Amino acid sequence: MSSSTFQIYVGMALTEAPEEFRTTFQDEVKSALRVLDNVEMLDFIGLQGGTAVDVFKHDVACTTKANLCVFIVEHPSIGLGMEIMQRYHTKRPMMIFAREGQKVTRMVTGMLEQLNQPLLRYESAADIVRLVDAFRSAFLEGVGAPE
């Protein structure tokens, strides 16, 4: 990774999430993020590849090393919760999104309140990309860049 490359990991429910969310929506978000300047996407293995141990090690590595983790939390997922907690313990930046009107567990909202961070609501993939791009730009310019 060059010093100007910004690594993003997107975590979201897969196993019990609706098909459209796992495929179309995920592709919309990740495709739009990939074309941002100086972005390297760190992808999860998903439901098909690797062993359970491969998935665990890979996702822990991604949630640890990314400059920013973007978590989309409107569908319950134990794995996603594990990724969020892993990231929480790194004390590195994360943005947590849920679709407008969707319920979110109080474990997540309580963590965000403790971190003094908002739960970011969206209506479309473009909303997520816009907010992530603004964060990325500020980070790369050193304006309020997190530790």
Accessible surface in RSA format (square Angstrom, percent):
REM  Atomic radii and reference values for relative SASA: ProtOr
REM  Chains: A
REM  Algorithm: Lee & Richards
REM  Probe-radius: 1.40
REM  Slices: 20
REM RES _ NUM      All-atoms   Total-Side   Main-Chain    Non-polar    All polar
REM                ABS   REL    ABS   REL    ABS   REL    ABS   REL    ABS   REL
RES MET A   1   139.16  72.1  55.02  36.4  84.14 200.3  64.12  54.5  75.04  99.4
RES SER A   2    66.26  56.0  49.69  66.3  16.57  38.2  54.22 115.5  12.04  16.9
RES SER A   3   119.77 101.2  80.14 107.0  39.62  91.3  57.70 122.9  62.06  86.9
RES SER A   4    56.28  47.6  53.23  71.0   3.06   7.0  37.23  79.3  19.05  26.7
RES THR A   5    28.24  20.1  25.52  25.9   2.72   6.5   9.26  12.4  18.99  28.7
RES PHE A   6     0.13   0.1   0.13   0.1   0.00   0.0   0.13   0.1   0.00   0.0
RES GLN A   7    14.75   8.3  14.75  10.8   0.00   0.0   0.00   0.0  14.75  11.2
RES ILE A   8     0.00   0.0   0.00   0.0   0.00   0.0   0.00   0.0   0.00   0.0
RES TYR A   9     0.00   0.0   0.00   0.0   0.00   0.0   0.00   0.0   0.00   0.0
RES VAL A  10     0.36   0.2   0.25   0.2   0.11   0.3   0.25   0.2   0.11   0.3
RES GLY A  11     0.26   0.3   0.00   N/A   0.26   0.3   0.26   0.7   0.00   0.0
RES MET A  12    10.44   5.4   0.15   0.1  10.29  24.5   0.00   0.0  10.44  13.8
RES ALA A  13     0.70   0.6   0.59   0.9   0.11   0.2   0.70   1.0   0.00   0.0
RES LEU A  14    27.11  15.1  24.47  17.5   2.64   6.6  24.47  17.2   2.64   7.1
RES THR A  15   100.83  71.7  81.73  82.9  19.10  45.5  58.48  78.6  42.34  64.0
RES GLU A  16   149.92  86.1 119.69  90.5  30.24  72.0  53.83 104.1  96.09  78.5
RES ALA A  17     5.54   5.1   0.00   0.0   5.54  12.6   0.00   0.0   5.54  14.7
RES PRO A  18    69.57  50.7  57.02  52.0  12.55  45.6  69.41  57.3   0.16   1.0
RES GLU A  19   102.88  59.1  96.54  73.0   6.33  15.1  58.05 112.3  44.83  36.6
RES GLU A  20    98.19  56.4  91.90  69.5   6.29  15.0  60.43 116.9  37.75  30.8
RES PHE A  21     7.08   3.5   7.06   4.4   0.02   0.1   7.06   4.3   0.02   0.1
RES ARG A  22    60.34  25.3  55.46  28.3   4.89  11.6   5.00   6.8  55.34  33.5
RES THR A  23    55.70  39.6  53.17  53.9   2.53   6.0  49.76  66.8   5.94   9.0
RES THR A  24    69.94  49.7  64.23  65.1   5.72  13.6  43.82  58.9  26.13  39.5
RES PHE A  25     6.01   3.0   6.01   3.7   0.00   0.0   6.01   3.6   0.00   0.0
RES GLN A  26    22.76  12.7  22.61  16.5   0.15   0.4   0.79   1.7  21.97  16.7
RES ASP A  27    84.95  59.5  83.02  82.6   1.93   4.6  23.71  55.8  61.24  61.1
RES GLU A  28    85.76  49.2  74.91  56.7  10.85  25.8  37.99  73.5  47.77  39.0
RES VAL A  29     0.25   0.2   0.25   0.2   0.00   0.0   0.25   0.2   0.00   0.0
RES LYS A  30    12.21   6.0  12.21   7.5   0.00   0.0   8.47   7.6   3.74   4.0
RES SER A  31    63.27  53.5  58.52  78.1   4.75  10.9  33.86  72.1  29.41  41.2
RES ALA A  32    34.95  32.1  27.97  43.2   6.98  15.9  33.55  47.3   1.40   3.7
RES LEU A  33     0.00   0.0   0.00   0.0   0.00   0.0   0.00   0.0   0.00   0.0
RES ARG A  34   110.48  46.4  91.72  46.8  18.76  44.7  47.38  64.7  63.11  38.2
RES VAL A  35   121.74  80.1  94.00  85.1  27.74  66.8 100.27  87.1  21.47  58.2
RES LEU A  36    31.86  17.7  23.22  16.6   8.63  21.7  26.05  18.3   5.81  15.6
RES ASP A  37   104.81  73.4  96.50  96.1   8.31  19.7  20.51  48.3  84.31  84.1
RES ASN A  38    75.92  52.4  56.41  54.5  19.52  47.0  10.21  24.6  65.72  63.5
RES VAL A  39    23.54  15.5   0.00   0.0  23.54  56.7   0.00   0.0  23.54  63.8
RES GLU A  40    68.37  39.3  62.85  47.5   5.52  13.1  30.26  58.5  38.11  31.1
RES MET A  41    19.25  10.0   0.43   0.3  18.82  44.8   0.43   0.4  18.82  24.9
RES LEU A  42    14.54   8.1  11.53   8.2   3.01   7.6  14.41  10.1   0.13   0.4
RES ASP A  43    54.50  38.2  45.71  45.5   8.79  20.8  24.88  58.6  29.62  29.5
RES PHE A  44    26.33  13.2  14.01   8.7  12.31  32.0  14.04   8.5  12.29  35.2
RES ILE A  45    57.49  32.7  31.09  23.2  26.40  63.6  37.51  27.0  19.98  54.2
RES GLY A  46    19.67  24.3   0.00   N/A  19.67  24.3   9.54  26.2  10.13  22.7
RES LEU A  47    85.85  47.8  48.85  34.9  37.00  93.0  52.91  37.2  32.94  88.6
RES GLN A  48   167.27  93.5 136.02  99.4  31.25  74.4  64.85 138.0 102.42  77.7
RES GLY A  49    34.55  42.6   0.00   N/A  34.55  42.6  30.21  82.9   4.34   9.7
RES GLY A  50    56.83  70.1   0.00   N/A  56.83  70.1  19.61  53.8  37.22  83.4
RES THR A  51    83.12  59.1  75.23  76.3   7.89  18.8  79.92 107.3   3.20   4.8
RES ALA A  52    87.45  80.4  67.35 103.9  20.10  45.7  74.21 104.5  13.24  35.1
RES VAL A  53    90.01  59.2  87.40  79.1   2.61   6.3  89.87  78.1   0.14   0.4
RES ASP A  54    64.73  45.3  59.68  59.4   5.05  11.9  14.40  33.9  50.33  50.2
RES VAL A  55    42.97  28.3  42.97  38.9   0.00   0.0  42.97  37.3   0.00   0.0
RES PHE A  56   113.23  56.6 107.28  66.5   5.94  15.5 113.01  68.5   0.22   0.6
RES LYS A  57   136.11  66.4 127.93  78.5   8.19  19.5  78.82  70.9  57.30  61.0
RES HIS A  58    67.01  36.6  60.66  42.2   6.35  16.2  45.49  46.9  21.51  25.0
RES ASP A  59    18.73  13.1  18.73  18.6   0.00   0.0   5.86  13.8  12.87  12.8
RES VAL A  60    46.72  30.7  45.88  41.5   0.83   2.0  46.49  40.4   0.22   0.6
RES ALA A  61    48.14  44.3  40.22  62.1   7.92  18.0  47.40  66.7   0.75   2.0
RES CYS A  62     3.74   2.8   3.74   4.2   0.00   0.0   0.00   0.0   3.74   4.0
RES THR A  63     0.24   0.2   0.24   0.2   0.00   0.0   0.00   0.0   0.24   0.4
RES THR A  64    55.65  39.6  53.97  54.7   1.68   4.0  52.43  70.4   3.22   4.9
RES LYS A  65   108.70  53.0  97.67  59.9  11.03  26.3  50.61  45.6  58.09  61.9
RES ALA A  66     0.00   0.0   0.00   0.0   0.00   0.0   0.00   0.0   0.00   0.0
RES ASN A  67    13.68   9.4  13.41  13.0   0.26   0.6   0.02   0.1  13.65  13.2
RES LEU A  68     0.15   0.1   0.15   0.1   0.00   0.0   0.15   0.1   0.00   0.0
RES CYS A  69     0.00   0.0   0.00   0.0   0.00   0.0   0.00   0.0   0.00   0.0
RES VAL A  70     0.00   0.0   0.00   0.0   0.00   0.0   0.00   0.0   0.00   0.0
RES PHE A  71     0.00   0.0   0.00   0.0   0.00   0.0   0.00   0.0   0.00   0.0
RES ILE A  72     0.21   0.1   0.00   0.0   0.21   0.5   0.00   0.0   0.21   0.6
RES VAL A  73    14.88   9.8   5.17   4.7   9.70  23.4   5.23   4.5   9.64  26.2
RES GLU A  74    12.64   7.3   3.37   2.6   9.27  22.1   1.24   2.4  11.41   9.3
RES HIS A  75    41.30  22.6  39.96  27.8   1.33   3.4  21.59  22.3  19.70  22.9
RES PRO A  76   120.54  87.9 102.63  93.6  17.91  65.1 113.41  93.6   7.13  44.3
RES SER A  77    39.87  33.7  14.74  19.7  25.13  57.9  13.00  27.7  26.87  37.6
RES ILE A  78   152.16  86.6 138.82 103.4  13.33  32.1 145.27 104.6   6.88  18.7
RES GLY A  79    40.13  49.5   0.00   N/A  40.13  49.5  32.90  90.3   7.23  16.2
RES LEU A  80     9.21   5.1   5.41   3.9   3.79   9.5   6.73   4.7   2.48   6.7
RES GLY A  81    35.50  43.8   0.00   N/A  35.50  43.8  29.42  80.7   6.08  13.6
RES MET A  82   106.56  55.2  96.78  64.0   9.78  23.3  80.65  68.6  25.90  34.3
RES GLU A  83    22.00  12.6  20.06  15.2   1.94   4.6  11.60  22.4  10.40   8.5
RES ILE A  84     8.36   4.8   8.36   6.2   0.00   0.0   8.36   6.0   0.00   0.0
RES MET A  85    75.92  39.3  75.83  50.2   0.09   0.2  72.14  61.3   3.78   5.0
RES GLN A  86    57.21  32.0  52.56  38.4   4.65  11.1   8.37  17.8  48.84  37.0
RES ARG A  87     0.05   0.0   0.00   0.0   0.05   0.1   0.00   0.0   0.05   0.0
RES TYR A  88    56.18  26.2  51.28  29.2   4.90  12.8  28.34  21.3  27.84  34.3
RES HIS A  89   122.26  66.8 101.38  70.5  20.88  53.4  70.25  72.4  52.01  60.5
RES THR A  90    36.72  26.1  12.12  12.3  24.60  58.6  20.66  27.8  16.06  24.3
RES LYS A  91   176.48  86.1 144.23  88.5  32.25  76.8 113.81 102.4  62.66  66.7
RES ARG A  92    75.63  31.8  67.55  34.4   8.08  19.2  26.19  35.8  49.44  30.0
RES PRO A  93    16.80  12.2   5.27   4.8  11.53  41.9  16.32  13.5   0.48   3.0
RES MET A  94     8.89   4.6   3.91   2.6   4.98  11.9   3.91   3.3   4.98   6.6
RES MET A  95    20.30  10.5  19.98  13.2   0.32   0.8  20.30  17.3   0.00   0.0
RES ILE A  96     0.15   0.1   0.00   0.0   0.15   0.4   0.00   0.0   0.15   0.4
RES PHE A  97     0.00   0.0   0.00   0.0   0.00   0.0   0.00   0.0   0.00   0.0
RES ALA A  98     0.00   0.0   0.00   0.0   0.00   0.0   0.00   0.0   0.00   0.0
RES ARG A  99    75.33  31.6  75.33  38.4   0.00   0.0  32.37  44.2  42.96  26.0
RES GLU A 100    95.71  54.9  81.35  61.5  14.36  34.2  33.03  63.9  62.68  51.2
RES GLY A 101    73.08  90.1   0.00   N/A  73.08  90.1  41.79 114.7  31.29  70.1
RES GLN A 102    74.36  41.6  71.06  51.9   3.30   7.9   3.61   7.7  70.75  53.7
RES LYS A 103   192.21  93.8 173.68 106.6  18.53  44.1 122.80 110.5  69.41  73.9
RES VAL A 104    22.89  15.1   1.28   1.2  21.60  52.1   5.05   4.4  17.84  48.4
RES THR A 105    81.34  57.8  62.47  63.3  18.87  45.0  55.28  74.3  26.05  39.4
RES ARG A 106   207.93  87.3 199.68 101.8   8.25  19.6  77.24 105.6 130.69  79.2
RES MET A 107   141.71  73.4 130.55  86.4  11.16  26.6  99.75  84.8  41.96  55.6
RES VAL A 108    15.09   9.9  14.00  12.7   1.08   2.6  15.09  13.1   0.00   0.0
RES THR A 109    47.84  34.0  43.55  44.1   4.29  10.2  35.69  47.9  12.15  18.4
RES GLY A 110    36.88  45.5   0.00   N/A  36.88  45.5  31.10  85.4   5.78  12.9
RES MET A 111    20.31  10.5  12.41   8.2   7.91  18.8  16.14  13.7   4.18   5.5
RES LEU A 112     3.35   1.9   3.35   2.4   0.00   0.0   3.35   2.4   0.00   0.0
RES GLU A 113   143.04  82.1 123.46  93.4  19.57  46.6  46.04  89.0  97.00  79.2
RES GLN A 114   138.10  77.2 102.86  75.2  35.24  83.9  39.68  84.5  98.42  74.6
RES LEU A 115    68.78  38.3  47.04  33.7  21.73  54.6  51.16  35.9  17.61  47.4
RES ASN A 116   140.49  96.9 117.19 113.2  23.29  56.1  28.24  68.0 112.25 108.5
RES GLN A 117    55.67  31.1  45.32  33.1  10.35  24.6  23.32  49.6  32.35  24.5
RES PRO A 118    85.33  62.2  73.94  67.4  11.38  41.4  84.05  69.4   1.28   8.0
RES LEU A 119    39.98  22.3  19.28  13.8  20.71  52.1  19.28  13.5  20.71  55.7
RES LEU A 120    32.33  18.0  30.53  21.8   1.80   4.5  32.33  22.7   0.00   0.0
RES ARG A 121    86.58  36.4  65.25  33.3  21.33  50.8  25.83  35.3  60.75  36.8
RES TYR A 122     1.75   0.8   0.00   0.0   1.75   4.6   1.75   1.3   0.00   0.0
RES GLU A 123   123.08  70.7 107.72  81.5  15.36  36.6  33.39  64.6  89.69  73.2
RES SER A 124    49.24  41.6  45.25  60.4   4.00   9.2  41.49  88.4   7.75  10.9
RES ALA A 125     7.44   6.8   6.07   9.4   1.37   3.1   6.07   8.5   1.37   3.6
RES ALA A 126    69.86  64.2  57.97  89.5  11.89  27.1  64.01  90.1   5.85  15.5
RES ASP A 127    33.84  23.7  33.80  33.6   0.04   0.1   3.77   8.9  30.07  30.0
RES ILE A 128     0.00   0.0   0.00   0.0   0.00   0.0   0.00   0.0   0.00   0.0
RES VAL A 129    19.05  12.5  19.05  17.2   0.00   0.0  19.05  16.6   0.00   0.0
RES ARG A 130   143.79  60.4 135.72  69.2   8.07  19.2  76.52 104.6  67.26  40.8
RES LEU A 131    50.61  28.2  48.64  34.8   1.97   4.9  48.70  34.2   1.91   5.1
RES VAL A 132     0.00   0.0   0.00   0.0   0.00   0.0   0.00   0.0   0.00   0.0
RES ASP A 133    40.34  28.3  40.30  40.1   0.04   0.1   3.18   7.5  37.16  37.1
RES ALA A 134    62.55  57.5  47.22  72.9  15.34  34.9  56.74  79.9   5.81  15.4
RES PHE A 135    49.90  25.0  42.90  26.6   6.99  18.2  48.32  29.3   1.57   4.5
RES ARG A 136    22.96   9.6  22.96  11.7   0.00   0.0   0.00   0.0  22.96  13.9
RES SER A 137    36.75  31.1  34.16  45.6   2.59   6.0  23.19  49.4  13.56  19.0
RES ALA A 138    34.36  31.6  31.33  48.3   3.03   6.9  33.75  47.5   0.61   1.6
RES PHE A 139    45.93  23.0  38.17  23.6   7.76  20.2  38.38  23.3   7.55  21.6
RES LEU A 140    58.63  32.7  24.80  17.7  33.83  85.0  27.57  19.4  31.06  83.6
RES GLU A 141   130.29  74.8  95.55  72.3  34.74  82.7  43.32  83.8  86.97  71.0
RES GLY A 142    52.05  64.2   0.00   N/A  52.05  64.2  25.32  69.5  26.73  59.9
RES VAL A 143    96.59  63.6  89.24  80.8   7.34  17.7  93.75  81.5   2.84   7.7
RES GLY A 144    76.32  94.1   0.00   N/A  76.32  94.1  43.29 118.8  33.03  74.0
RES ALA A 145    43.30  39.8  17.98  27.8  25.32  57.6  18.53  26.1  24.77  65.6
RES PRO A 146    48.67  35.5  27.96  25.5  20.71  75.3  39.51  32.6   9.17  57.0
RES GLU A 147   192.59 110.6 147.73 111.8  44.86 106.8  94.50 182.8  98.09  80.1
END  Absolute sums over single chains surface
CHAIN  1 A     8165.1       6408.6       1756.5       4699.6       3465.6
END  Absolute sums over all chains
TOTAL          8165.1       6408.6       1756.5       4699.6       3465.6
